Amino acid sequence: MTKAGRSTVSNIVPVTEETFAQAGKILAVHLSYSSRAAQRGRTPKFPSYFMKATSSLAASGSTVERPAGTELLAFEGEIALIIGKTARRVSVEDAWSYVGSVTASNDLGVHDMKYADKGSNIRSKSGDGYTPMGPKALEAATLDPAKLRVQTWVNGKITQDADTSELLFSFATIVADLSQQMTLQPGDIILTGTPAGSTVFFPGDVVEVEVTDLVTGATTGKLKTTATEGTATFAAFGNQPKVTDKDKEDAYGDRETAGMAPILTGKDVLTDKVREQLASVATATLSATLRKRGLNNVNIEVPGATKGMQRVIGTARTLRYIPNREDLFKAHGAGYNMQKQSIDSLGDGEILVMEARGETGSATLGDILALRSQQLGAAGIISDGGVRDLDAVSGLDIPVFYNGAHPAVLGRKHVAWDKDITVACGGVSVQPGDVIVADSDGIVVIPPAMVEQVAAEAMVTESNDEFIFAMVKRGHGIEGLFPMNAEWKTKYNAWKDAGSPDLDSWSL
């Protein structure tokens, strides 16, 4: 028996054309499952939504066309709520009582057209047949919304399997939230988001979605949709299909599934060996090595360094300050602002790089936040702006690189605005995850994909320079030695083959 005292079977009804005819609107949640949020790399604080055309509704057993010229038709198995009675400004506590029934749905979309409508998803999500539902619905009053399961199969192989215990926002919260600004009418449909596992499928593939009540075992049955290949191309008077790497990643679920190389960050490539190599070569050598590879603008120019020649190696985190405007500072500058959030989020081995436009007429950091960065294990801080409490900051263990000292607080010249974005610091572009090598001799920014090769090449250059320096010290002239001609290269190679003995005593 169910909670309402009725048998499971009597509380299951078919999803029919009449169900679709009663739907005044389809509302869909962007991100609602923690597994999907983790896959996307962001967890929203509140739910957000988009709309789909009711003409996209389709029954179980229908086909869906992948438009000609497109490649990224993706499925998203979801639980659909069908509103049972008019809801307007309902509370979270009462919201579930306004849901009439629950069924399986598939929020289909073609990512090739996602760009065209700037986030509204009109063409990417509202094609004919892009919202199949059914085949049966479960009466909401008999269900515990926290104990439902959604599963998706492609050609009989399961690809999605999650239950509503991992929801970021309860179904009641979603209903109540939407009802704040619009009246939800009987028959309206809410697609409640998809868990991880959504990906691309292809013409001929069969996708099935099923929703199960974990308490009673009641099920909607499997919602079946078959993909077909379209033949009509998009007309020249409208947007044409277009695919970016980001579209592929979103459609397939991750870069690996999409067949793309992973995006490397410094944390991926800073092995013990690479760190040792970077620590043993001059920043000038690293800069010259990058120049050979076509990267000339890689040196952050700030004059101050609290720890002198102490070598700092780490991965970049970023913070951007915009010029102060009093109304903006009032809205964004007080309390737990972006500066404090950025500092508080630092991790072991990370270097905070702050863009302050070279403005030194106000501080971007003081001793308390520098101490907090040190406590969190940050490797260093770089600012092309000013620093307060410079004597106290200099006394901390964490190295700080700065453009000048100034006693004024942040709001005199700056508003902390964005973190973890591409910034410009000391005339150089820095992205989160870039590798930073710094001392008072210079600060070098190295793209993660190049780090391993740059470190190895710099080691070779450093060895050459060590040899040349020792030979000049012995009194040899520059000509033919710097750079080395064939004769000197032979002597250099002999030295290397001998195990690089002490050059002061080594016999030529």
N, C-alpha and C positions, 0 to 999 in steps of 0.2 A: 504493500500500500504506500501511496505517496503522502506527503505532509498534509495534503488536503483531504486525505482519507479515501481517495479514489484510486483505481487501478492505474498502473503505468500506461496501459494500452489506451484507455479512454482519454488520456491527456495528450495524445499525439494526433495531430491533424495534418492532412496533406497541404503542401504549398502549391497553390494553383494560380491560374491567370487572374482570378478574382483578387488574390493576395497582391499581385503586382498592380492591378487597377486601383487598389485602395491606397497605394503609396504616393503621397503628395511630394515627398522629397527623400533623398538618400543622403545621409550625413556620415562622413567617415573620419576616424581618428588617425592621425599621422603615426604616432609612436605610443604604444600602451603596454607592451610586454618588456620586461627587463632584459630578456635574451636578445631581443631585437635592438633595444637601446644600446646594449653592449656592443653589438655588431656594428652599429652606426657610429659608435664612439661619442654619444651624447645622451644624457638623460634629462628630459624636460621636467621642469618644476610643475607645470600645469599642462593639461591636454590641449592640443590644437587640432583643427579640423579642415576638411575640404568637402565639396559637394560633388555628387555624381548625378547624371541625368537618369530619370526613371526609365527612359527608353533603353538603358543599358541592362535592365533586368532580363533574366533568362531562366528557363526551367532546367531541372536536372535532365541530362541526356542531350543537351543542345551542343552546338558547335560554336567556336569562336574563331574569327578570322584574324590571322596575323597579316596586317596590311602589306601589300607589295612594297618592296624597297625598305622594309624594316627588319630588325634582327632581335630586338630585345623585348619580346612579349613575356611578361613575368606573371606568376600566380602568387596569391597571398591568401592562404586559408584563414578564415575568420569566423567568429561567432557574430551573427546578426541579431539585433534586437528589433522586434516589431512592436511599435507603440500600441497600447490597447485603449488608452483613454487620454483625453486632452490634458496636456501638461504645460503649465506656465508658471514660472518661478516656484518650482517645487523644491522642497528641501532634500538633502541627501538621504535623510532618514526615511522619507516617504517615496523617494524616486522609483524604487524597484516596483512598487505597486502600480506604476503607470505603464509598465512593460507588459504587453499582452502575451507574447510568445517569443521563442528563441529558435533560430534555425542555423544551418550551415550556409556559409557564403564564400565566394571566391572573388576577392577584389583584384580583378585583372587589370593590367595596364601595359601600354607599349611605351617604353622609356625613350625611344627614338623621338617622340614628340613632346617629351616633358619640358624641354626648354621653351617651347612655343608660347606657352601661356603664363610664364613667369610665376609658377607656384600654384596656380588655380587647378591644374590637372584636368582641365576641360577636355582637351583632345586626347591626352594620354590615358585617361581613366574612364571616359564616358562613351567609348565606342559601343556599337550594338553588340549585345551579348557579354559585355565586360563585367556584369554583376550577376552571375548565376546564383540562385538560392534554392534551398530545399534539400531533399525532396519532401521532407516532413518537418513540422514545427512542434516544439515542446511547450506546453503551457507554462508561462513564467511563474505563476503562483505556486506551482508544485516543485520549483527548483530552488536550490541554494546557489546563487550566482557565483559564489567563491569556490564551487566544487563542480565546475564544468571542464570538459576536456575537448580540445580541438586537434584533429589529426589530418594530415594531407599526404596523399600518395601520388606518385607519378609513375604511370605504367606498372602499377602494383607495388612499387618500392616506396616505403614511407620516407618522407622528407621533412615533415613538421610534426611535432608531438609535444604539446604543452597543455597545462591546465591553468585555470584562472587564479591560482594562488600566486602566480608571478606577475600579475597585473600591477602596473605602476599606479593606475587610477581604477577604482572600482566601477562597475557598470552603473551603480547608483550615482556616483560622482559625475560620470559622463552625462547621464540623463539630466541631472540637476543643473549642471553647468550649461548645457545647451539651452535648457528651458529659461535661463536668465534673460536671454535676448530674443528668443523666438518661441512661438507656440508650437509645440509638438502635437500633431494631430494623429488620431487613430489611423494606423496603416503606415505611418512614416517609419523609415528604416534607419537604424544606426549600425554601421559597420565598425566593430570595436577594436580594430587593429590586428596585426598578425605577429606571431612569434618568429624567432629565428628559423631559417630554413627556406624562406621564400627565395625562388630563383627563376631563371629563364626556362621556358619549355618551347617545344618546336612542333611544327605541323606534323600531325600523326600521333602526337603524345596525348595521353588521356590523364587528366588530373581529377582526383577524387578528394572531397573534403567531408569530414564527418564530425558532428558534435555529440558528445556523450555526457549524460548525467552520471557523475561518479558515485552518487548515493544509490540510485535505483538501477542504473545500467540502461535506462531509456536512451534511445538514440534517434537522431534525425534521419538515419540512413545515409548512404554515401551519395553526395552531390557529384555528379559526373559531367565533365566538360571535355570535349575533344577539340584540339587545335587543327585548323585548316590553313592552307596557304592562299592568300588573296592574290588576285590577278590585276585589279585596277590600281594604277599608280596615283599618287597625289598630284592634283592639278597644279599648274604653274602659278595660279593666282593665289595660292595659299602657302603656308610654311611647308618646307620639305623635311623629311626625316633627317636627323642629325644626331650623331653619337659621340660623346666625349668619354674619356677614361673614367670620369666620375659617374657617368650614366651606366657604364658597364659594371663598375663596382657596385652601385646601388641595385642594379637589376639582378646580378648574379648573387649578391649578398656579401661578397668579399673579393679582393683582387685575385687571390689564388684560384678560386672557382672560375673567375672570368679569364684565367690564363694570362694574367698580367704579373709582372715582376713586383715584389713587395716594395713599398716606399721605405727606404732605409733611413734610420735616424742614427745619431751618434751613439746611442745606447746599443744599437745592433752591431756596430763596427768597432767600438772602442774595446778591443780585447786587451789582455795584459801585454801581449807582444806589441800591439800598435801603440799602446800608452807608453811603453818603454822606449819605443823608437821616437815618438813625438817628444818625450822628455829629454832625449839625448841630442837633439838637433836645435840649432838656433832658430828663432822666429824668422830671422832674415832668410835662412835657408828654406824654410817652409814657404815663405812669400815668393822666393825666386822659383821654387818648384811649381807653385800654382801658376806663376806667370808663364812658364814653359807650356803649361796646359791651357793657356789662353785666358786665365782669370787674373786680371790686373787689379781690380778694385776689391781687395779682400782684407785690407788693414784698417781696423778701427783706430781712429786718431784721437786719443785723449791723453793729456800730459801727465796726469797723476796716477801713482800706484803706491798703495799703502805698504806693500811688502817687497818693493824693489824687484830684484831679479828672481824672486821665488816663482817657479814655474807653475802655472795653473792650466789644467786640462779638464774639459768637461763639455757637456751638451747644453745648448742654448734653450732657455725659456725667455720669453719676451714680454715687455710691457711698454705701452705707448702713452705718452703724455701729450695732450693738446694744449694750445695757448689758453690761459685762463680767461674765462668769461663768467662774470659773477653769477648769472642765473644758472649756468651749467655747473659751476662749482657747487652752488647751493643744492642742486638736484643730484649730483654725482660725487661730490668731493668729500662730504662729511661721513662720519661713522666708519663702518666697515667697507671702505671704498675699494676701488679696483686695485689700488696700490697695495693695500693690506691683504686683499684676497690673493694677489699675485705672490706676495712674499710668503703667505701662509701655505701656499700650494707647492712650494719648492721641495724638491726631493734630493736624495743623495747624489752627489756628483754633478748637479746642475748649476749652470751659471746664468744668473738673471741679467739680461741685456736690456737696458732702458733707453728708449728714444725720447730725448728731451729737446730736440731741435738745436742742440748746441747752446741752449739758453742757460747761462750760469747765474742769472740774477735771482735765483731761488733754489732751494735744495730739492733734490729728488729722493733723498735718503738721509736718515739719521742713525744714531747709535742703537736705538731700540730695535728698529727693523733689521739693521745689519746683524745684531745679535740673534734675532729670531732666525734669520737666514742661516747663520752659523749653526744654531741648535738643530736645524732640520737637515744638516749635512750638505748644504749647498757648497759648491767648490769656489764660487766667487761672485762678484757683482761688478757690472760694467755700466757706467752712465756717462752720456755725453753732456750731462748737466751738472749741477752743483751738489755738494755733500755738506750736511750740517754736522756739528759735533765731530769735526775731523780728527781732533786729538783722540777722542774716545773711540771712534771708528778705527783709527790707525792702531789702537791698542788691542783690538780683537784679532783672533786668529785668521778670520776669513779675509782673503785679499779683496780689496776694493779698488777699482780703476775709475777715475773721475776726471771731470773737465775743470773743476775749480771748487773752492770752498765758499760757502755763503750761509749766513745765519738765519735767513728768512725761511719761513715754513712754505710748504708746497703751494698753497693757494695763491701766493703772490704772483706767480707766473704760470702755473700749470694746473691742469685737471687730469687726473689719472683716468684713462678712457678705455683702453682695450688691452687684453692680455692674450698671449699665445697666438699672435698673428705675425706676419712679416713686418719688420720694423726697419727704420734707417737710424743707425747709431754711429756717430763719428764719421759720417759720410759713406757708410757701407750698409748694404742690405743684409739683414740677418733673419733667418727663418727658424722657427722652433725645431729643435733637433739637430741644427748645425753643430759641428765640432768647433770649439774655441780653444786656441792655445795662446796663452798670454803671459807676459812678464813686462817689466818696465822697458824692455827693448822694443816691444811691439805686441800688438794683438792681431792674431790671424784667424780668419773665419774660413773653415774648410767644409765644403759640401760633403755630407756623409758618404755618398756613393764614391767619392774620390779618396777618402781618408787612407785606406789601406795602401793604395798605390803611391799616394803622395808621401806617406811616412817612409815607405821602402826607398823611394827615389831620393828623398831628402837624406837618408842615411848614407847613400852612395856619395852624394854631393858633399856631405859633411866630412866623409872620409877623405875625399879628394882635397878638400880645403885644409884639413888637418895636415896632410902630407905637404901641400904647397907652403903652408905657413912655416912648417919645420925647416923646409929647404931654404926659404927666404931668411929665416933665423940663422941658418948656417952661413949665409952670405951669398947665396946664389942669386943671380939676376932674374928679373921678371920675364924677359923675352924667352919664349919657348917653354917657360914653366907655368905661366898664368895667362891663358890656359895651357895645359900640357901638350907638347908636341909628341911625336911618336917615341922619341928617345926617353923623355920623361915618363910617358905612360908605361913603357917597358919597366923602368925602375919602380914605378908605383905598383905595378902588378906583381913584381918580384917581392916587394915589401908585404903586399897583401897575402901572397902565397906563403910567405914565411910566418904568417900568423899575426901580422901587424905588430911587430916588436916595438920597443921604445925608440922613437925616431931620433932622440938625442944621441943614442949610442949605436944606432943601426948603420952598418957600413954600406955605402952606395955600391 
